[in-house]
Amino acid sequence: MIYDTAVIGTGPAGVSAALNLKIHEKNFIWIGSKNLSDKITKAERISNYPGFIHPTGAQLNEAFKMQIEEMGIEITEAMVNAIYPMGDHYALAAGADFFEARTIILTTGVVNRNVLPGESALVGRGVSYCATCDGGLYRNRTIAVICSNRRFEHEVKYLSELAEKVYYFPGYKEVGELADNVETMGTRAARIEGEERVSAVGLSDGTSLTVDGIFILRDSISLGTLLPGLQTKDGHIAVDRTMATNLPGCFAAGDCTGRPYQYTKAVGEGNVAAHSVIEYLAK
Ligand SMILES: Cc1cc2nc3c(=O)[nH]c(=O)nc-3n(C[C@H](O)[C@H](O)[C@H](O)COP(=O)(O)OP(=O)(O)OC[C@H]3O[C@@H](n4cnc5c(N)ncnc54)[C@H](O)[C@@H]3O)c2cc1C
């Protein structure tokens, strides 16, 4: 089935786009986290969201969730690893699943973490963003796993069942229980080494560990990796006032399009992007 549109990301921009697409009865898939966005839940007090008086982020998140549920909107829990332009539509790889949509709305937010030195050059040559897709390649091998969020720990567990040894670099506190072959590292992964393929992970103390592959499980994937050919400006997706990008049928909204990073900007842009998609499909 080809969807009218695919919304990627479940922060305020994605929520707003999804609500508008639902109201207009579009056939869409919404991919991201059922918990929506950490950037909502982490806010202690929000004073600039109209209609709510100083809610906590958790309260705003709960209100979003209730609204989504009441409108009967489904979230497909997954990370989109790659998007391929197919001429008149887009193909999306999300874990082991593939989806197709005529248009897409990117609402992936921004990540402050930089891509590691060596990472981009070795994608597909030992650097992977998807445990389900590539885990099998590392059966009985030694791997490193860099993970930004506890919610991806099930993928670490899956990888530890395949690999012989896992060097684990969690970017969060309170690591859950992991298998004996997983060594949780106290140092930071600082670079990825290798010429033709990944050969080692470089540590922040200057030493290196020899590995066969590196899995990077982040809340977000760099834009260039996610959708090659997408035009960016100062690290954000370049859009016009209709939230259209340089690629036909591809729209973007929220923090990923630039500053200010604010809920109401994200919500407003999600609304505009959804309406632009509706207009685009009508043509
Ligand atoms: C602690 C804190 C407090 C803040 N307080 C305020 C405030 O008081 N007022 C205010 O206006 N703003 C505040 N902000 C900023 C606000 O959180 C952001 O501007 C807003 O969340 C942006 O929404 P977004 O939808 O663009 O992106 P995000 O909220 O970042 O959501 C993006 C979502 O997309 C997901 N995603 C990314 N890549 C993929 C992929 N490839 N596949 C699937 N899903 C993907 C991410 O995991 C995330 O869930 C605060 C931010 C923080 C961190």
The ligand as an ORCA input file, in Angstrom:
! r2SCAN-3c Opt
* xyz 0 1
  C      14.486     20.689     28.740
  C      13.782     21.428     27.622
  C      12.873     22.424     27.926
  C      12.217     23.112     26.901
  N      11.326     24.079     27.237
  C      10.664     24.737     26.266
  C       9.684     25.728     26.621
  O       9.448     26.019     27.793
  N       9.031     26.331     25.597
  C       9.244     26.028     24.279
  O       8.580     26.593     23.411
  N      10.170     25.104     23.932
  C      10.882     24.446     24.883
  N      11.802     23.493     24.535
  C      12.048     23.236     23.095
  C      11.054     22.219     22.538
  O      11.191     21.031     23.268
  C      11.312     21.935     21.052
  O      11.328     23.154     20.323
  C      10.219     21.029     20.475
  O      10.162     19.810     21.175
  C      10.475     20.767     18.997
  O       9.516     19.911     18.502
  P       9.799     19.020     17.210
  O       8.542     18.264     16.959
  O      10.334     19.852     16.124
  O      10.980     18.052     17.601
  P      11.233     17.036     18.887
  O      10.364     17.432     20.006
  O      12.680     17.032     19.025
  O      10.673     15.685     18.305
  C      11.303     14.986     17.283
  C      10.909     13.524     17.400
  O      11.295     12.836     16.217
  C      11.922     11.612     16.558
  N      12.791     11.210     15.470
  C      13.941     11.786     15.056
  N      14.455     11.135     14.017
  C      13.614     10.105     13.751
  C      13.611      9.052     12.793
  N      14.591      8.941     11.909
  N      12.589      8.164     12.802
  C      11.577      8.275     13.714
  N      11.529      9.264     14.656
  C      12.534     10.154     14.669
  C      12.677     11.936     17.859
  O      13.025     10.775     18.577
  C      11.615     12.794     18.562
  O      10.700     11.969     19.237
  C      12.465     22.797     25.542
  C      13.381     21.794     25.238
  C      14.037     21.113     26.250
  C      15.026     20.035     25.895
*
